[in-house]
Amino acid sequence: MMLKDEVVIVSGVGAGLGPKLAARAAAEGAKVVMAARSSDVMDQTAKERAAAGGEAIAVPCDVRKSGDVQRVVDAGVEKVGP
């Protein structure tokens, strides 16, 4: 597992490439922090990762807002570690 015990932040986890990147990182052993404006796809992806034995959290975020980005980082540190 190439990313075992690493923490990976994936933004744009809506329709498209984001959920696939999050799934691949988790499959490689990463703890995944997902960020997107809409939580529907993120929540489903987090459930799928948990069912597969992975670790992923979903944090609503608009990357154009620095406060949102900081919230993603803070949630990641709090829930999955630095």
C-alpha positions as CSV (number, residue, x, y, z in Angstrom):
1,M,0.0,0.0,0.0
2,M,1.7,3.1,-1.3
3,L,-0.2,5.6,1.0
4,K,-0.5,3.6,4.1
5,D,-1.1,5.9,7.1
6,E,-0.8,9.0,5.0
7,V,-3.5,11.7,5.2
8,V,-4.7,12.9,1.8
9,I,-7.0,15.8,1.1
10,V,-9.1,15.6,-2.0
11,S,-11.1,18.6,-3.1
12,G,-13.9,18.6,-5.6
13,V,-15.5,15.4,-4.5
14,G,-18.7,15.9,-6.5
15,A,-19.6,14.3,-9.8
16,G,-16.5,13.3,-11.8
17,L,-12.9,12.6,-10.9
18,G,-12.9,13.6,-7.2
19,P,-14.7,10.5,-5.8
20,K,-12.5,8.2,-7.9
21,L,-9.4,9.9,-6.5
22,A,-10.7,9.6,-3.0
23,A,-11.5,5.9,-3.5
24,R,-8.1,5.2,-5.0
25,A,-6.2,7.0,-2.2
26,A,-8.2,5.0,0.4
27,A,-7.5,1.7,-1.5
28,E,-3.8,2.6,-1.2
29,G,-4.2,2.9,2.6
30,A,-4.6,6.7,3.0
31,K,-6.8,8.4,5.5
32,V,-8.9,10.6,3.2
33,V,-10.3,14.0,3.9
34,M,-12.8,15.0,1.2
35,A,-13.9,18.5,0.4
36,A,-16.7,19.8,-1.9
37,R,-19.4,22.3,-1.9
38,S,-22.1,19.7,-2.0
39,S,-22.1,16.8,0.5
40,D,-24.3,14.3,-1.3
41,V,-21.5,12.5,-3.2
42,M,-19.0,13.0,-0.4
43,D,-21.3,11.3,2.1
44,Q,-21.9,8.4,-0.2
45,T,-18.1,8.1,-0.9
46,A,-17.3,8.2,2.8
47,K,-19.8,5.4,3.5
48,E,-18.4,3.3,0.7
49,R,-14.8,3.7,2.0
50,A,-15.9,2.8,5.5
51,A,-17.7,-0.3,4.2
52,A,-14.5,-1.3,2.4
53,G,-12.5,-0.9,5.6
54,G,-11.0,2.5,4.7
55,E,-11.1,5.8,6.6
56,A,-12.6,8.9,5.0
57,I,-14.4,12.0,6.2
58,A,-16.5,14.5,4.3
59,V,-16.2,18.2,5.0
60,P,-18.4,20.7,3.1
61,C,-16.1,23.4,1.6
62,D,-15.9,26.1,-1.0
63,V,-12.2,26.4,-1.7
64,R,-12.6,30.0,-2.7
65,K,-13.2,30.8,1.0
66,S,-10.1,30.6,3.2
67,G,-12.2,29.9,6.3
68,D,-13.7,26.8,4.6
69,V,-10.3,25.5,3.6
70,Q,-9.0,26.0,7.2
71,R,-12.0,24.1,8.4
72,V,-11.1,21.1,6.2
73,V,-7.6,21.1,7.5
74,D,-8.8,21.4,11.1
75,A,-11.3,18.6,10.7
76,G,-8.7,16.3,9.1
77,V,-6.2,16.9,11.9
78,E,-8.9,16.3,14.5
79,K,-10.4,13.2,13.0
80,V,-7.6,11.4,11.3
81,G,-4.4,13.0,12.6
82,P,-1.7,15.3,11.2
